[in-house]
Amino acid sequence: MAPTAPGANAYNQTVGFGDTWGGRFMQPIDYTAVSTSYLGGAGNGEGPLDPKAFGCPESLQFCVGGGSEDGTLFAIAYPSGKGYCTWSLRFYVSTTGAELANAQSAAGVVFKLWGFGV
């Protein structure tokens, strides 16, 4: 399936795995990072994530980050605030646990993410 997210965020929904739980939508996706000059640290990262990518028409309420397909990086999703808010990603090196340094590129790296929302 071709990437379907608007703008720069590229993702592929994992076909056959979209579902609901307690009236909330949930969907795993393969997310392709677009950061060519990553800015790590508080308040920075890549995003916001599109809730529609996860099958959520209105808002993403929780997102679980995951490892990259090649095993070199992992992503942690974080909210911008309380309640209904946007979610972004921060990237870390799998072997050291260190966040990507400023200006390092995560562009093109594919991560497995899981989102949950309304």
N, C-alpha and C positions, 0 to 999 in steps of 0.2 A: 504494500500500500504506500502511495506517495505521501510525503509530508503534507499535513493539512492545516497547520497552524498559520494564522495570519502573521504577517511581518517576518521578523528574523527568527523567532522561535520555531524550530523544526521538530516535529515529532511524528511517530507512527503509533497508532493505537494497536494493542495486542489483540488481534481478531479473536472473537469468541470468549473473551474474558470480562467484558463489561457486565456489571451486575448492580443490584441494589441491595442495601442492607439497612434495615431500620428506616426505610424511606429515603435513604441517602444513596447517591450514585457513587460508583467506584470503578476504576479502570486502571490497569497497568499500561504504561507507554514506554516506548524506546525514544528517548529524548536526545537529540543531537545538539551539543553545545555550540554556541555561536561566538563566544568571547574570543576575540583575537588579541586583545590586550587586557587580560583579566586584572581587576582591582580587588584584591582581597581585603579582609578586615571588616569591622563592624559597619553596617550600613551599606556595604558594597556587595558585589556578587553579580549573578546573572539572573535576569528576570524583568518584569514579573512573569510567572507562569500563567498560561491561559487555562482557565477552569474547563473550557469546552474540550480541551485535549483529553481530559480525564472523564468525559461524559457528563460533566456538571454544567447545566445551562446557566447558572447564576454565579456561584461562588465555590471556591476551593476551601474547605474547612480544615483539611489535614493533608499533608503530603509526606511520603516516606522516600527519602533519597536512596540511591543504591550505587553499586559499583559500575565501573565502565566495562564494556564488552571485552576489552583487552586486559583488564585487571590492573591497570597502572594508576587509575584515579578512582575516587569515590565522591559522591555528591551528598551534601546535607541540605535539606530544604528548611527554610526558616520563614516565619510570618513577619509581616511588616507592623503588626499590632494585635490588638485584641478583637474578638468577634469576627465579623466579616472583613477580611483584609486580603491583600495580595501576598503571594509567596514567591520567594526567590531561591536561588541555589548558590552554595559556596562549594568550591572544589578543593580536594585534599589528595596528597600523594599516598598511595596505598602502602608503600614500603616504609615510609617514615611517619605518616600521620600529619605531616606539615601541610599547612594551607599553601596553595599555589602562590608564589611570590608575584608582586606587581609586575605587570607586563609579560608574564608567561601566558602561553596560549593553551586553551582547552578546545579551540575551534575544531569541529569535526568529530570529537570524541562522543561516543554513544553511551548513554547511561540508562539503566532500567529504573523507572520511578513508579510509584503507586499513589494515586490521588483519591480523595474521598470528599464529597460535598453535596451541595444542593443545586 
